[in-house]
Amino acid sequence: METIPIFTDIIIFPHMLSNVMENIHSEIVKRYLNRWTEEYGYIMAIDKNFTILSNVIQRDNMRISFRVKAMITRVLPREGLIIKAKITKIIPMGIFLSYETYMHILITKTSFEGTYNKDDETFTINNNIIKKDMEVNVEITKCMWAKDKFSVIGKFADY
């Protein structure tokens, strides 16, 4: 997770000017919070404080356009990033994991040396038993944006 600034344009109607700061924040939240974007990744939080950089009144419809800078907390999957993820499913071909509730990761069997135990759906890697609901450190090795989400492949960072 990291906190970064975003710059965006928000349109406010004249009747919304009485509480303009709250209405601008509300529009930022509607547009970005709990959404995936290719540029920003998954946006987990938006700081209540933001900066208005400029504004323009549109003559044709009297709307006001505000250019704002807001701070967001995000997760942007990228190669080399190491995260702690929870194992959600183990199959003979690999392991599925979830980071928080919004990013799913696959570790394929070809990326580690281990023995699959079908009776209890676990892997044994270097005398360590890997099982469902464990949290493990994962290094992201491949990441692709498609269909409004990231597809992520990783490898164990500790085994």
C-alpha positions as CSV (number, residue, x, y, z in Angstrom):
1,M,0.0,0.0,0.0
2,E,1.1,3.5,-0.7
3,T,-0.3,7.0,-0.5
4,I,0.0,9.2,-3.6
5,P,-1.6,12.3,-5.0
6,I,-4.2,12.2,-7.8
7,F,-5.2,15.2,-9.9
8,T,-8.8,15.2,-11.3
9,D,-11.5,17.5,-12.5
10,I,-14.8,17.5,-10.6
11,I,-18.0,19.2,-11.9
12,I,-20.3,20.8,-9.4
13,F,-23.7,22.3,-10.2
14,P,-24.6,25.8,-8.8
15,H,-27.1,24.3,-6.3
16,M,-24.2,22.3,-4.7
17,L,-22.1,25.4,-3.9
18,S,-23.5,25.9,-0.4
19,N,-21.5,22.8,0.8
20,V,-18.9,22.8,-2.0
21,M,-16.0,21.1,-0.1
22,E,-18.2,18.2,1.0
23,N,-19.8,17.9,-2.4
24,I,-16.4,17.8,-4.2
25,H,-15.1,15.2,-1.7
26,S,-18.3,13.1,-2.3
27,E,-17.8,13.3,-6.1
28,I,-14.1,12.1,-5.7
29,V,-15.3,9.2,-3.5
30,K,-18.0,8.2,-6.0
31,R,-15.5,8.2,-8.9
32,Y,-12.5,6.5,-7.3
33,L,-13.1,4.7,-3.9
34,N,-13.1,0.9,-4.0
35,R,-12.4,0.8,-7.7
36,W,-9.7,-0.6,-9.9
37,T,-8.0,1.6,-12.5
38,E,-5.1,0.7,-14.7
39,E,-3.3,3.9,-13.7
40,Y,-3.8,3.8,-9.9
41,G,-4.6,0.2,-9.1
42,Y,-7.1,-0.5,-6.3
43,I,-8.0,2.7,-4.4
44,M,-8.6,1.8,-0.8
45,A,-9.0,5.2,0.8
46,I,-9.3,8.9,-0.1
47,D,-8.1,11.6,2.3
48,K,-10.9,13.9,3.4
49,N,-8.5,16.9,2.9
50,F,-7.9,17.9,-0.7
51,T,-6.6,21.0,-2.5
52,I,-8.6,23.0,-5.1
53,L,-6.0,24.0,-7.8
54,S,-8.3,25.9,-10.1
55,N,-11.9,26.4,-11.1
56,V,-13.8,27.4,-14.2
57,I,-17.4,28.3,-14.7
58,Q,-18.8,26.8,-17.8
59,R,-20.9,29.4,-19.6
60,D,-23.2,27.1,-21.5
61,N,-24.7,25.3,-18.5
62,M,-23.3,27.3,-15.5
63,R,-21.6,24.2,-14.0
64,I,-18.3,24.8,-12.2
65,S,-15.3,22.6,-13.0
66,F,-12.8,22.2,-10.1
67,R,-9.3,20.9,-10.7
68,V,-8.4,19.2,-7.4
69,K,-5.5,17.3,-5.9
70,A,-6.5,14.5,-3.5
71,M,-4.4,12.0,-1.6
72,I,-5.3,8.3,-2.1
73,T,-4.2,5.1,-0.6
74,R,-3.8,2.4,-3.2
75,V,-2.4,-1.0,-4.1
76,L,-0.9,-1.1,-7.5
77,P,0.3,-4.6,-8.5
78,R,3.6,-4.5,-10.2
79,E,6.4,-7.0,-10.8
80,G,8.8,-7.3,-7.8
81,L,6.2,-6.1,-5.2
82,I,6.1,-8.3,-2.2
83,I,2.8,-8.6,-0.3
84,K,1.4,-10.8,2.5
85,A,-1.6,-12.7,1.0
86,K,-4.0,-15.3,2.3
87,I,-4.2,-18.8,0.7
88,T,-7.8,-19.4,-0.5
89,K,-7.5,-22.6,-2.6
90,I,-4.9,-25.3,-3.2
91,I,-5.0,-27.6,-6.2
92,P,-2.3,-29.9,-7.7
93,M,-1.4,-27.2,-10.3
94,G,-0.9,-24.4,-7.9
95,I,-2.1,-22.1,-5.1
96,F,-4.7,-19.3,-5.2
97,L,-4.3,-16.4,-2.8
98,S,-6.2,-13.2,-2.0
99,Y,-4.7,-9.9,-0.9
100,E,-7.3,-8.1,1.3
101,T,-10.5,-8.7,-0.7
102,Y,-9.6,-7.1,-4.0
103,M,-6.6,-8.8,-5.5
104,H,-6.3,-12.5,-6.4
105,I,-3.0,-14.1,-7.1
106,L,-2.0,-17.4,-8.6
107,I,1.2,-19.2,-7.7
108,T,1.8,-22.0,-10.3
109,K,3.3,-25.3,-9.3
110,T,6.2,-24.7,-11.7
111,S,7.4,-21.8,-9.6
112,F,8.2,-23.9,-6.5
113,E,9.5,-27.4,-5.5
114,G,6.8,-29.0,-3.3
115,T,4.7,-32.1,-2.9
116,Y,0.9,-32.0,-3.1
117,N,-1.1,-34.0,-0.6
118,K,-4.6,-34.5,-2.0
119,D,-6.0,-35.9,1.2
120,D,-5.8,-32.6,3.0
121,E,-5.2,-30.3,0.0
122,T,-1.8,-29.0,1.2
123,F,1.7,-28.6,-0.2
124,T,4.9,-29.5,1.6
125,I,7.8,-27.2,0.7
126,N,11.1,-27.6,2.5
127,N,9.4,-29.4,5.4
128,N,6.9,-26.6,5.7
129,I,3.2,-27.4,5.3
130,I,1.3,-24.9,3.1
131,K,-2.4,-25.0,3.7
132,K,-5.6,-23.0,3.1
133,D,-6.0,-19.8,5.2
134,M,-2.3,-19.4,5.8
135,E,-0.8,-16.0,5.2
136,V,2.4,-16.0,3.1
137,N,4.7,-13.5,1.5
138,V,4.3,-13.4,-2.3
139,E,6.4,-11.7,-4.9
140,I,4.4,-10.6,-7.9
141,T,6.1,-11.9,-11.1
142,K,3.6,-11.1,-13.8
143,C,0.8,-8.6,-13.8
144,M,-1.7,-7.7,-16.6
145,W,-4.6,-5.3,-16.9
146,A,-7.6,-6.7,-18.7
147,K,-11.4,-6.5,-18.4
148,D,-11.2,-3.7,-15.7
149,K,-9.0,-5.8,-13.3
150,F,-5.5,-7.0,-12.8
151,S,-4.5,-10.6,-13.4
152,V,-1.6,-11.4,-11.1
153,I,0.9,-14.3,-11.0
154,G,3.4,-14.6,-8.2
155,K,5.9,-16.8,-6.4
156,F,6.6,-17.5,-2.8
157,A,9.0,-14.9,-1.3
158,D,10.0,-17.1,1.7
159,Y,10.1,-20.7,0.4
